[in-house]
Amino acid sequence: ARNSYIFFYSNILDRAMLRQHLLWSLYFFAKDALKTDFRFHRAFLMALSRTFQILKRRASERRARLIGDREVIKTIQSGDALLFLAD
């Protein structure tokens, strides 16, 4: 789970997607706390030390990007990404 957080924060720049991710994380934190299973809490805390460095680096990358995260995901889901591989 720690690597999932790190992967997400390393690769996603879209603010709405980050907000949605954080809201879902809060849901899972609460759900796990009710079950006294702190798996998501531990993973988040383990990733937290790297998260701030990642987000700082990603802020500079946000200015240089050509297309947004949602466009990339739509391209991959539509199969148009295969056209780029064929070239």
MOHUHU-V549702 format. One line per field, one symbol per residue. phi: phi as a letter, one per 30 degrees, with the letter a starting at -180 (. if undefined). psi: psi as a letter, one per 20 degrees, with the letter a starting at -180 (. if undefined). Layout:
phi: ???
psi: ???
This chain:
phi: .eddddddddcccddddddddddddeedddddddchcceddddddddedddddddddddddedcdcbdddddddddddjdddddddd
psi: hghggggghhiphphhhgggghghggghggghhhjkokghgggghhhhhhghgghgghhhhhhiqgqrghhggggghiiihhhhhh.
